[in-house]
Amino acid sequence: MGFAEIMPIISELSDQGINVHSEKFTGLEIDIETTQMQCSEDIQTTFQSGESENQKEILELEEQIEVIEINTKSYLEPNQLNETRREKKKLVRKKVRKPQTWKNNIRKELCQKGKEYINTRGKQVSAKTIVNKKDCNNKCKFQCGKQIGENARQKLFDYYYELNQNEKYVFLKQVTERYVKGRKTTEGPSRRAYSFKYFFKVQEERIQVCKSFFLGTLSISQKPIYTVHSVDRDTPKKDMRGKTGTRKLSSENKQVVIDHINKFNVVESHYCRQKSQKKYLEATLTIPKMYDLYLTFCAENGIENPVKLSMYRHIFSTNFNYSFHKPKKDVCETCSTYYFKKKENRLNDIEGEAMERHIAEKQAMRREKDNDKKSNVPILCFDLENVITCPRSFVGNHFYLQKLTMYNLTGHLSTTNKAYCALWIETIQGRSGNCLASAFKKIIEKVLEDNHLTELITWSDSCVPQNRNSHISFCVLDLLRNQPDLQHLTMKYSIPGHGAVQEVDNIHSQIKKRMSQLQFFSPLGFIKELKQVNKKNPFVTILMKESDFMNYGECSKQMKYDNIPFSKVSTIHFSKSDLTEVSFKRSHADNEFVKISISPAVPGLPRRRSKKTAAVKAPPEIAKLIPKILSNKKEISQEKMDAIKKCCPQCRRLIKIFIKTY
């Protein structure tokens, strides 16, 4: 993409309201176009001259052009560029094919170019060269060697191996002639019915040569000559090797499959909800099970000639960005990127040092978690479970219906090995920072009710919208001032990619295992099954009410929480002795805390000051900062309620009872 092609895109983005730093393109026109033109010429020369031994040089030159385009696009603002890419790029489940990098295609390309390659049996095939099969200077009636010199012969050889297979057939058809043989050399019937004449065109002159000279110049056998003359027509038959024919699926049958897949209920990703566009189907589904439901759907609706499983899988992979909702162990993105680059020998010193710091931080986190376990201070690990859908049934038609969403914030106390589950449904609240802080508070209140604790340590993941924010910090402040026994609370966070809440992950795994074997048609049914997950040490279930969800965000705005770098902290310590002071550490390897004040901020003064507003207002007192109940309750749509009712006639009544009771 050159400068002339970039400017229309800039104008189009500007018309759409997207800010583009066009002034930064000044002086780049010559550099971009010149560099890209040189790369394009290098690629064309590499293909035509055959100087490189393989296609690595070609791929490297293509990467240079991609780097130029990326550097050019970097002048767009990052968020706007990502949105523009999402609009243009179609996200699908299946990976994008890159046939130019396949070993088989590289081998075919080298064979067509007459270069050295290794065949499918692992045998090394030598490069093609001009072969002198006989002395065409003295022992040839056409005197081929005298009419065509070595330089002209080499040019013919190079030209031939620049062509693809079909072009080679056309070339051989033009420079050879077939005619009925005129001399009989055997007494009986002969298998040879035709003879051939061979020509080369040198400097616009058509010169006839002998068979040995012709085949030796092109380094081929007689078989391609027979092939191009096997059909009596001017244009030779195309090379059909590797072609399996075209069996195109009708658009109607394809649309039936797409409509059937769209019927299934999907949920959003548990992680990276703002960035990821992937949707998830229920964990009990698989592509073969979906195909069986598709066959039933076709039989019930009288649809003839249903597609095969392979085609159903292909449409599912190439038209949808869907996956199946199964719990997996998270993989650290930093570690994965490092090991991939190390394997490809693409690491630099800066990345190596960053990886060393990452490993050191991970080890420091493990040591701190082990030290906390050895101490006498109770540890509470907590995390939000993946979205739970209700009703849950194995009936085929139920997979297409909309479901009720349930949330479960799970906690584990180290001293008693007790599991706490704070549950609520989408009709009460969602999963915002205020909602998770409210559920976190209910779990700690239940823990303090069952145990006499003066100090508590919490461990969680490093998700900023859920666990590292001002909402949950003010929630802790509210806990300390309302709980007479609790004196200190320390919140510690795992580093991204390496969790330290394995106890909670184990609880979630037990719940998933129990859910995969059972059906439930209401939240009450799920709670009943939840109590049976661990019969030796039953889970403590906390049913969240509407009055339990508090608006901590409004109160936190009155405090100076901007002084805390929430996205970088590893530990935050709160003390009842001074609620206006907070201590934090940026790394688990640090030994000293940084103390800051979060005392209430002074309210802003109006622009035009009068006698009434002339006096400076005093900051609000912490005792007067009381959170209010969240009021953004969500009602179930009639469409979803009808879908739930289809699963079980009593589901609607049970859900209403659940909402009314709790």
Phi, psi and omega per residue, in radians:
M1 nan 2.006 -3.130
G2 -1.567 -3.135 -3.099
F3 -1.130 -0.641 -3.136
A4 -1.137 -0.517 3.123
E5 -1.485 -0.377 -3.113
I6 -1.324 -0.666 -3.043
M7 -1.060 -0.737 3.064
P8 -1.059 -0.600 3.119
I9 -1.170 -0.690 3.115
I10 -1.090 -0.746 3.127
S11 -1.101 -0.734 -3.131
E12 -1.123 -0.747 3.118
L13 -1.151 -0.634 3.125
S14 -1.158 -0.656 3.099
D15 -1.127 -0.516 -3.135
Q16 -1.471 0.043 3.111
G17 1.561 0.182 -3.133
I18 -1.621 2.231 -3.083
N19 -1.337 2.145 3.130
V20 -2.178 2.271 3.139
H21 -1.416 1.378 -3.062
S22 -1.227 -0.443 -3.108
E23 -1.163 -0.333 -3.118
K24 -1.325 -0.137 3.128
F25 -1.496 -0.075 -3.099
T26 -1.093 2.252 3.114
G27 1.464 0.009 -3.104
L28 -1.707 -0.137 -3.016
E29 -1.055 -0.850 -3.070
I30 -1.188 -0.777 -3.081
D31 -1.102 -0.802 -3.074
I32 -1.155 -0.879 -3.073
E33 -1.177 -0.682 -3.131
T34 -1.134 -0.817 -3.122
T35 -1.112 -0.755 -3.121
Q36 -1.197 -0.630 3.108
M37 -1.125 -0.714 3.113
Q38 -1.107 -0.719 3.124
C39 -1.132 -0.718 3.135
S40 -1.126 -0.723 3.113
E41 -1.136 -0.642 3.118
D42 -1.128 -0.677 3.126
I43 -1.151 -0.786 -3.136
Q44 -1.107 -0.718 3.122
T45 -1.130 -0.670 -3.133
T46 -1.126 -0.695 3.134
F47 -1.207 -0.679 -2.998
Q48 -1.492 -0.663 -3.038
S49 -1.435 -0.468 -3.138
G50 1.223 0.476 -3.094
E51 -1.334 -0.564 -3.113
S52 -1.389 2.586 -3.096
E53 -1.364 -0.429 3.109
N54 -2.583 -2.990 -3.044
Q55 -1.667 0.215 3.117
K56 -1.125 -0.667 3.132
E57 -1.113 -0.653 -3.137
I58 -1.123 -0.778 -3.139
L59 -1.136 -0.635 3.125
E60 -1.144 -0.693 3.119
L61 -1.167 -0.662 3.089
E62 -1.137 -0.623 3.105
E63 -1.137 -0.584 3.116
Q64 -1.104 -0.719 3.113
I65 -1.143 -0.680 3.117
E66 -1.107 -0.676 3.116
V67 -1.113 -0.688 3.112
I68 -1.081 -0.774 -3.138
E69 -1.139 -0.701 3.141
I70 -1.146 -0.762 3.125
N71 -1.112 -0.614 3.109
T72 -1.171 -0.749 -3.120
K73 -1.250 -0.285 -3.099
S74 -1.171 -0.190 3.119
Y75 -1.395 -0.161 2.972
L76 -1.351 2.687 3.059
E77 -1.174 2.456 -3.005
P78 -0.990 -0.822 -3.091
N79 -1.125 -0.710 -3.135
Q80 -1.196 -0.645 3.123
L81 -1.136 -0.724 3.120
N82 -1.108 -0.725 3.128
E83 -1.130 -0.691 3.128
T84 -1.133 -0.705 3.128
R85 -1.146 -0.700 -3.126
R86 -1.099 -0.657 -3.126
E87 -1.155 -0.655 -3.067
K88 -1.496 -0.606 -3.057
K89 -1.509 2.289 3.085
K90 -1.611 2.017 -3.116
L91 -1.495 2.185 -3.136
V92 -2.301 2.947 -3.114
R93 -1.268 -0.664 -3.034
K94 -1.406 2.526 3.130
K95 -1.274 2.708 3.134
V96 -1.306 2.330 3.137
R97 -1.325 2.488 3.049
K98 -2.255 1.368 -3.056
P99 -1.076 -0.459 -3.091
Q100 -1.194 -0.272 3.141
T101 -1.753 -0.026 -3.137
W102 -1.243 2.442 -3.125
K103 -1.091 -0.656 -3.123
N104 -1.142 -0.726 3.136
N105 -1.230 -0.625 3.075
I106 -1.129 -0.689 3.112
R107 -1.128 -0.741 3.107
K108 -1.102 -0.704 -3.134
E109 -1.116 -0.767 3.115
L110 -1.124 -0.639 3.099
C111 -1.129 -0.741 3.133
Q112 -1.138 -0.580 -3.139
K113 -1.436 -0.065 3.138
G114 1.298 0.417 -3.098
K115 -1.724 3.002 -3.135
E116 -1.279 2.410 3.133
Y117 -2.704 2.994 3.101
I118 -1.937 2.164 -3.067
N119 -1.354 -3.111 -3.061
T120 -1.145 -0.366 3.107
R121 -1.566 0.051 3.136
G122 1.472 0.152 -3.129
K123 -1.582 2.411 -3.132
Q124 -1.456 2.188 3.134
V125 -1.792 2.230 -3.092
S126 -1.247 2.792 3.117
A127 -1.259 2.656 3.133
K128 -1.276 2.454 3.064
T129 -2.472 2.846 3.099
I130 -1.207 2.351 -3.085
V131 -2.014 2.316 3.053
N132 -1.756 1.734 -3.069
K133 -1.425 -0.386 3.084
K134 -2.750 3.010 -3.134
D135 -1.455 1.689 -3.097
C136 -1.504 0.030 3.062
N137 -1.502 -0.627 -3.046
N138 -2.036 -0.586 -3.031
K139 -1.943 0.821 3.134
C140 -2.522 2.289 -3.095
K141 -1.244 -0.387 3.117
F142 -1.569 -0.158 -3.117
Q143 0.920 0.898 -3.037
C144 -1.073 -0.747 -3.086
G145 -1.111 -0.533 3.137
K146 -1.413 -0.535 -3.128
Q147 -1.383 -0.588 -3.101
I148 -2.143 2.034 -3.127
G149 -1.363 3.064 -3.105
E150 -1.169 -0.616 3.130
N151 -1.157 -0.777 3.114
A152 -1.148 -0.620 3.121
R153 -1.152 -0.685 3.116
Q154 -1.166 -0.649 3.104
K155 -1.125 -0.682 3.091
L156 -1.119 -0.708 3.116
F157 -1.095 -0.816 -3.135
D158 -1.128 -0.716 -3.134
Y159 -1.098 -0.712 -3.091
Y160 -1.110 -0.711 -3.075
Y161 -1.517 0.060 2.926
E162 -1.477 -0.271 -3.078
L163 -1.497 2.698 2.988
N164 -1.453 -3.111 -2.999
Q165 -1.129 -0.767 3.138
N166 -1.149 -0.668 3.096
E167 -1.168 -0.594 3.066
K168 -1.119 -0.677 3.106
Y169 -1.084 -0.746 3.124
V170 -1.115 -0.724 3.134
F171 -1.085 -0.811 -3.131
L172 -1.143 -0.580 3.105
K173 -1.148 -0.600 -3.085
Q174 -1.367 -0.513 -3.034
V175 -1.787 0.112 3.084
T176 -2.256 2.684 3.102
E177 -2.311 2.420 3.109
R178 -1.946 2.392 3.111
Y179 -2.540 2.772 -3.137
V180 -1.196 2.328 -3.068
K181 -1.133 2.520 -3.061
G182 -1.812 -0.166 -3.082
R183 -2.196 2.358 3.139
K184 -1.790 2.166 -3.073
T185 -1.917 -0.116 3.134
T186 -2.145 2.684 3.140
E187 -1.303 -0.730 -3.131
G188 -1.512 -2.962 3.106
P189 -1.163 2.493 -3.108
S190 -1.890 2.527 3.111
R191 -1.367 -0.335 -3.120
R192 -1.645 2.045 -3.116
A193 -1.825 -0.306 -3.048
Y194 -2.280 2.750 2.994
S195 -2.146 2.899 -3.053
F196 -2.268 2.615 2.981
K197 -2.009 2.506 -3.032
Y198 -2.136 2.407 -3.077
F199 -2.379 2.696 2.943
F200 -2.286 2.496 3.127
K201 -1.803 1.994 -3.117
V202 -2.193 2.095 3.138
Q203 0.903 0.925 3.088
E204 1.091 0.239 3.116
E205 -1.986 2.236 -3.135
R206 -1.548 1.979 -3.040
I207 -1.977 2.237 3.085
Q208 -1.452 2.377 -3.132
V209 -2.250 2.957 3.120
C210 -1.433 2.928 -3.108
K211 -1.090 -0.777 -3.097
S212 -1.114 -0.723 3.130
F213 -1.148 -0.727 -3.124
F214 -1.120 -0.905 -3.108
L215 -1.187 -0.614 3.128
G216 -1.224 -0.603 3.121
T217 -1.135 -0.735 -3.138
L218 -1.558 -0.135 -3.140
S219 0.962 0.904 3.120
I220 -2.286 3.018 3.058
S221 -1.714 -3.100 -3.131
Q222 -1.339 -0.303 -3.012
K223 -1.054 -0.782 3.109
P224 -1.030 -0.521 3.111
I225 -1.171 -0.745 3.091
Y226 -1.098 -0.652 -3.075
T227 -1.145 -0.796 -3.061
V228 -1.237 -0.402 3.135
H229 -1.760 0.162 -3.139
S230 -1.263 -0.342 3.122
V231 -2.015 2.302 -3.110
D232 -1.440 1.359 3.049
R233 -2.731 2.833 -3.055
D234 -1.191 -0.709 -3.121
T235 -1.628 2.184 -3.129
P236 -1.204 2.787 3.130
K237 -1.208 2.445 -3.124
K238 -1.192 2.702 3.091
D239 -1.281 2.011 -3.080
M240 -1.852 0.227 3.121
R241 -1.172 2.312 -3.117
G242 1.481 -0.050 3.113
K243 -1.668 2.224 -3.103
T244 -1.798 0.147 -3.120
G245 1.596 2.914 -3.128
T246 -1.970 2.000 3.036
R247 -2.076 1.457 -3.016
K248 -1.390 2.361 3.103
L249 -1.388 2.378 3.138
S250 -1.168 2.608 -3.119
S251 -1.133 -0.525 3.131
E252 -1.162 -0.817 3.128
N253 -1.132 -0.647 3.109
K254 -1.153 -0.697 -3.139
Q255 -1.162 -0.566 3.087
V256 -1.095 -0.744 3.123
V257 -1.134 -0.755 -3.141
I258 -1.102 -0.757 3.125
D259 -1.113 -0.632 3.140
H260 -1.185 -0.725 3.133
I261 -1.170 -0.598 3.123
N262 -1.170 -0.308 -3.135
K263 -1.272 -0.392 -3.084
F264 -1.278 2.507 3.121
N265 -1.370 2.354 -3.111
V266 -2.177 2.747 3.092
V267 -2.240 2.850 3.136
E268 -1.396 2.897 3.109
S269 -1.209 2.533 3.111
H270 -1.252 -0.621 -3.118
Y271 -1.847 2.633 3.050
C272 0.939 0.886 -3.051
R273 -1.164 -0.516 -3.091
Q274 -1.401 -0.419 -3.068
K275 -1.787 -0.694 -3.035
S276 -1.366 2.416 3.065
Q277 -1.899 0.142 3.130
K278 -1.328 2.456 3.070
K279 -1.925 2.755 -3.048
Y280 -2.185 2.367 3.010
L281 -1.589 2.970 -3.112
E282 -1.107 2.615 -3.051
A283 -1.167 -0.413 -3.117
T284 -1.372 -0.152 -3.111
L285 -1.557 2.635 2.963
T286 -2.447 2.909 3.135
I287 -1.131 -0.745 3.053
P288 -1.059 -0.639 3.113
K289 -1.206 -0.667 3.074
M290 -1.124 -0.633 3.118
Y291 -1.173 -0.672 3.069
D292 -1.085 -0.701 3.071
L293 -1.149 -0.579 3.090
Y294 -1.141 -0.729 3.103
L295 -1.104 -0.708 3.080
T296 -1.113 -0.705 3.113
F297 -1.080 -0.738 3.124
C298 -1.155 -0.697 -3.139
A299 -1.159 -0.679 -3.121
E300 -1.250 -0.519 -3.088
N301 -1.782 0.129 3.084
G302 1.181 0.559 3.138
I303 -1.540 2.140 -3.095
E304 -1.580 2.751 3.086
N305 0.918 1.081 3.068
P306 -1.139 2.654 -3.105
V307 -1.252 2.835 3.106
K308 -1.404 2.941 -3.108
L309 -1.056 -0.686 -3.124
S310 -1.103 -0.707 3.118
M311 -1.227 -0.644 3.093
Y312 -1.087 -0.742 3.114
R313 -1.140 -0.693 3.140
H314 -1.108 -0.778 3.131
I315 -1.139 -0.705 3.127
F316 -1.097 -0.643 -3.062
S317 -1.420 -0.515 -3.026
T318 -1.764 -0.173 -3.112
N319 -2.065 -0.134 -3.091
F320 -2.363 2.534 3.042
N321 -1.810 1.069 -3.071
Y322 -1.905 2.616 2.973
S323 -2.428 3.088 -3.099
F324 -1.818 2.396 -2.955
H325 -1.354 1.401 -3.131
K326 -2.112 2.379 -3.138
P327 -1.188 2.311 3.128
K328 -2.319 2.759 3.056
K329 -1.357 2.209 -3.114
D330 -1.160 2.538 3.107
V331 -1.918 2.328 -3.127
C332 -1.202 2.185 -3.127
E333 -1.186 -0.661 3.141
T334 -1.105 -0.803 -3.134
C335 -1.158 -0.724 -3.128
S336 -1.089 -0.791 3.127
T337 -1.083 -0.698 -3.128
Y338 -1.118 -0.828 -3.077
Y339 -1.209 -0.578 3.078
F340 -1.158 -0.783 3.128
K341 -1.169 -0.620 3.109
K342 -1.158 -0.664 3.120
K343 -1.148 -0.584 -3.122
E344 -1.641 0.098 3.132
N345 1.007 0.800 -3.139
R346 -2.075 0.366 -3.107
L347 -1.504 2.568 3.005
N348 -2.064 3.074 -3.065
D349 -1.144 -0.651 -3.104
I350 -1.130 -0.762 3.133
E351 -1.170 -0.621 3.095
G352 -1.131 -0.737 3.100
E353 -1.156 -0.665 3.107
A354 -1.118 -0.646 3.115
M355 -1.199 -0.646 3.099
E356 -1.107 -0.711 3.091
R357 -1.154 -0.655 3.127
H358 -1.116 -0.765 3.128
I359 -1.170 -0.691 3.120
A360 -1.109 -0.692 3.110
E361 -1.165 -0.667 3.106
K362 -1.118 -0.770 3.132
Q363 -1.143 -0.662 3.103
A364 -1.136 -0.662 3.097
M365 -1.113 -0.746 3.122
R366 -1.093 -0.742 3.140
R367 -1.123 -0.720 -3.136
E368 -1.157 -0.676 3.093
K369 -1.131 -0.709 3.110
D370 -1.138 -0.691 3.117
N371 -1.146 -0.635 3.096
D372 -1.141 -0.645 3.116
K373 -1.152 -0.623 -3.120
K374 -1.319 -0.404 -3.135
S375 -1.329 3.004 3.140
N376 -1.578 0.012 -3.120
V377 -1.399 2.233 3.114
P378 -1.110 2.536 3.139
I379 -2.054 2.270 3.069
L380 -2.018 1.959 3.042
C381 -1.669 2.414 3.138
F382 -2.516 2.656 3.129
D383 -2.873 2.693 3.114
L384 -1.560 2.269 3.127
E385 -1.325 2.774 3.051
N386 -1.002 2.743 -3.096
V387 -1.014 2.343 3.110
I388 -1.889 2.272 3.131
T389 -1.820 2.536 -3.111
C390 -2.503 2.396 0.025
P391 -1.260 2.779 3.121
R392 -2.124 2.072 -3.061
S393 -2.527 2.748 3.109
F394 -1.737 0.115 3.096
V395 -1.257 2.375 -3.018
G396 -1.003 -0.790 -3.069
N397 -1.183 -0.369 -3.088
H398 -1.271 -0.317 3.132
F399 -1.198 -0.401 -3.086
Y400 -1.485 -0.280 -2.980
L401 -1.522 2.671 3.061
Q402 -1.229 2.606 -3.072
K403 -2.135 2.817 3.048
L404 -1.467 2.387 -3.103
T405 -1.658 2.312 3.111
M406 -2.117 2.610 -3.127
Y407 -2.163 2.540 -3.104
N408 -2.456 1.884 3.014
L409 -1.621 2.069 -3.001
T410 -1.889 2.410 3.075
G411 -2.236 2.683 3.126
H412 -2.379 2.197 3.139
L413 -1.714 2.243 -3.001
S414 -1.235 -0.635 -3.033
T415 -1.231 -0.534 -3.101
T416 -2.004 -0.104 -3.057
N417 0.954 0.592 -3.130
K418 -1.649 2.435 3.111
A419 -1.809 2.379 -3.140
Y420 -2.108 2.279 -3.119
C421 -2.161 1.967 3.044
A422 -1.631 2.041 -2.989
L423 -2.020 2.484 2.980
W424 -2.758 2.846 -3.112
I425 -1.990 2.915 -3.011
E426 -1.159 -0.349 3.118
T427 -1.255 -0.351 3.127
I428 -1.568 -0.987 3.097
Q429 -2.731 3.029 3.117
G430 -1.732 -2.438 -3.115
R431 -2.244 0.747 3.097
S432 -1.334 3.104 3.133
G433 -1.097 -0.670 3.097
N434 -1.117 -0.682 -3.114
C435 -1.173 -0.777 -3.134
L436 -1.206 -0.624 3.078
A437 -1.135 -0.668 3.123
S438 -1.157 -0.737 3.105
A439 -1.163 -0.658 3.088
F440 -1.062 -0.728 3.128
K441 -1.130 -0.714 -3.135
K442 -1.119 -0.656 3.118
I443 -1.136 -0.778 -3.123
I444 -1.163 -0.673 3.093
E445 -1.075 -0.672 3.100
K446 -1.207 -0.667 3.096
V447 -1.102 -0.772 3.137
L448 -1.199 -0.501 3.095
E449 -1.208 -0.650 -3.125
D450 -1.499 -0.362 -3.060
N451 -2.372 2.519 3.074
H452 -1.569 1.809 -3.065
L453 -2.167 2.419 3.027
T454 -1.889 -0.285 -3.135
E455 -2.508 2.528 -3.072
L456 -2.573 2.438 3.040
I457 -2.018 2.331 3.088
T458 -2.024 2.476 3.046
W459 -2.134 2.422 3.114
S460 -2.676 3.098 3.073
D461 -1.370 3.126 -2.995
S462 -1.714 0.381 -3.126
C463 -1.198 2.064 -3.082
V464 -1.183 -0.821 -3.129
P465 -1.095 -0.417 -3.087
Q466 -1.693 -0.846 -2.893
N467 -2.091 -0.461 -3.080
R468 -1.991 1.416 -3.103
N469 -2.732 3.068 -3.106
S470 -1.280 -0.432 -3.132
H471 -1.089 -0.910 -3.087
I472 -1.287 -0.423 3.082
S473 -1.193 -0.745 3.085
F474 -1.220 -0.518 3.072
C475 -1.080 -0.728 3.097
V476 -1.127 -0.721 3.093
L477 -1.041 -0.734 3.114
D478 -1.130 -0.638 3.099
L479 -1.123 -0.808 -3.079
L480 -1.104 -0.658 -3.099
R481 -1.405 -0.272 -3.118
N482 -1.822 -0.305 3.128
Q483 -1.774 2.011 -3.046
P484 -1.205 -0.535 -3.063
D485 -1.455 -0.627 -3.059
L486 -1.249 2.123 -3.097
Q487 -1.876 -0.635 -3.086
H488 -2.377 2.493 3.051
L489 -2.471 2.191 -3.123
T490 -2.063 2.153 3.116
M491 -1.788 2.163 3.134
K492 -2.098 2.567 -3.004
Y493 -2.193 2.497 3.036
S494 -1.264 2.740 3.051
I495 -1.420 2.625 -3.103
P496 -0.991 2.266 3.100
G497 1.649 -0.272 -3.114
H498 -2.312 1.805 -3.072
G499 -1.421 2.656 3.077
A500 -2.150 0.388 -3.120
V501 -2.095 0.867 -3.102
Q502 -1.102 -0.479 3.122
E503 -1.096 -0.723 3.120
V504 -1.258 -0.654 3.087
D505 -1.058 -0.638 3.102
N506 -1.138 -0.704 3.098
I507 -1.106 -0.766 3.117
H508 -1.091 -0.662 3.111
S509 -1.123 -0.691 3.096
Q510 -1.116 -0.705 3.132
I511 -1.139 -0.758 3.134
K512 -1.088 -0.705 3.138
K513 -1.120 -0.709 3.113
R514 -1.185 -0.702 -3.108
M515 -1.184 -0.562 -3.083
S516 -1.184 -0.253 -3.085
Q517 -1.865 -0.121 -2.987
L518 -2.209 2.860 3.022
Q519 -2.056 2.479 3.019
F520 -2.525 2.579 -2.984
F521 -2.055 0.058 3.134
S522 -2.725 2.837 3.058
P523 -1.029 -0.594 3.100
L524 -1.112 -0.665 3.085
G525 -1.123 -0.673 3.106
F526 -1.160 -0.724 3.132
I527 -1.118 -0.669 3.112
K528 -1.098 -0.744 3.117
E529 -1.246 -0.527 -3.135
L530 -1.116 -0.586 3.131
K531 -1.284 -0.238 3.141
Q532 -1.730 0.029 -3.101
V533 -1.127 -0.848 3.133
N534 -2.181 1.702 -3.063
K535 -1.281 -0.496 3.140
K536 -1.246 -0.682 -3.139
N537 -2.341 1.392 -3.015
P538 -1.044 2.599 3.102
F539 -1.258 2.555 3.030
V540 -1.597 2.027 -3.105
T541 -1.722 2.309 3.126
I542 -2.074 1.996 -3.126
L543 -1.585 1.961 -3.094
M544 -1.279 2.340 3.073
K545 -1.778 2.966 3.111
E546 -1.103 -0.607 -3.114
S547 -1.314 -0.160 -3.139
D548 -1.457 -0.309 -3.084
F549 -1.591 2.009 -3.067
M550 -1.909 2.670 3.135
N551 -1.618 1.443 3.122
Y552 -1.317 -0.350 -3.107
G553 -1.119 -0.694 -3.134
E554 -1.146 -0.702 3.130
C555 -1.230 -0.638 -3.109
S556 -1.152 -0.392 3.106
K557 -1.188 -0.399 3.128
Q558 -1.417 -0.177 -3.141
M559 -1.781 2.891 -3.136
K560 -1.645 1.031 3.121
Y561 -1.331 -0.141 3.077
D562 -1.151 -0.301 3.134
N563 -1.310 -0.223 -3.120
I564 -1.726 2.096 3.081
P565 -1.370 1.418 -3.001
F566 -1.022 -0.590 -3.089
S567 -1.289 -0.162 -3.072
K568 -2.097 -0.211 -3.058
V569 -1.303 2.637 3.047
S570 -1.952 -0.416 -3.118
T571 -2.559 2.400 3.043
I572 -2.275 2.254 -3.113
H573 -1.988 2.266 3.096
F574 -2.036 2.473 -3.127
S575 -2.312 2.490 -3.139
K576 -1.305 -0.393 -3.114
S577 -1.110 -0.566 3.100
D578 -2.548 1.741 -3.100
L579 -1.289 -0.251 -3.128
T580 -1.574 0.063 -3.115
E581 -2.194 2.386 -3.125
V582 -2.277 2.460 3.070
S583 -1.999 2.454 -3.125
F584 -2.534 2.797 3.042
K585 -2.206 2.502 3.090
R586 -1.483 -0.396 -3.093
S587 -2.424 2.602 3.084
H588 -1.227 -0.312 3.137
A589 -1.429 -0.241 3.128
D590 -1.278 2.545 3.128
N591 -1.759 -0.397 -3.083
E592 -1.906 2.527 3.095
F593 -1.625 2.684 3.031
V594 -1.806 2.156 -3.118
K595 -1.718 2.347 3.095
I596 -2.404 2.809 3.122
S597 -1.757 2.363 3.086
I598 -2.091 0.483 -3.126
S599 -1.018 2.619 -3.063
P600 -0.924 2.429 -3.115
A601 -1.368 2.721 3.094
V602 -1.333 2.286 3.132
P603 -1.073 2.567 3.133
G604 -1.210 2.524 3.134
L605 -1.574 2.645 3.110
P606 -1.198 2.779 -3.121
R607 -1.138 -0.769 3.136
R608 -1.743 1.911 -3.082
R609 -1.567 2.317 3.071
S610 -1.968 -3.026 3.123
K611 -1.143 -0.566 -3.111
K612 -1.279 -0.569 -3.078
T613 -1.837 0.176 -3.092
A614 -1.217 -0.632 -3.125
A615 -1.250 2.454 3.133
V616 -1.251 2.249 -3.129
K617 -1.341 2.509 3.109
A618 -1.392 2.582 3.116
P619 -1.155 2.626 -3.136
P620 -1.184 2.607 3.108
E621 -1.423 2.570 -3.122
I622 -1.111 -0.620 -3.123
A623 -1.104 -0.444 -3.125
K624 -1.575 -0.104 3.112
L625 -1.512 1.562 -3.113
I626 -1.934 2.115 -3.117
P627 -1.173 2.565 3.110
K628 -1.722 2.882 -3.141
I629 -1.303 2.378 3.075
L630 -1.134 2.411 -3.057
S631 -2.019 0.031 -3.092
N632 -1.492 1.133 3.124
K633 -1.307 2.501 -3.100
K634 -1.930 2.294 3.119
E635 -1.637 2.579 3.078
I636 -1.293 2.307 3.101
S637 -1.194 2.693 -3.138
Q638 -1.114 -0.590 3.123
E639 -1.122 -0.751 3.120
K640 -1.200 -0.674 3.135
M641 -1.127 -0.672 3.087
D642 -1.139 -0.661 3.111
A643 -1.143 -0.698 3.114
I644 -1.150 -0.652 -3.121
K645 -1.165 -0.532 3.124
K646 -1.173 -0.559 3.131
C647 -1.146 -0.707 -3.112
C648 -2.713 2.214 -3.120
P649 -1.012 -0.461 -3.093
Q650 -1.653 -0.017 -3.094
C651 -1.084 -0.761 -3.083
R652 -1.067 -0.755 -3.140
R653 -1.168 -0.705 -3.141
L654 -1.142 -0.695 3.127
I655 -1.167 -0.692 3.101
K656 -1.114 -0.700 3.102
I657 -1.108 -0.718 -3.138
F658 -1.086 -0.787 -3.123
I659 -1.161 -0.730 -3.103
K660 -1.194 -0.661 -3.065
T661 -1.319 -0.726 -3.017
Y662 -1.944 nan nan
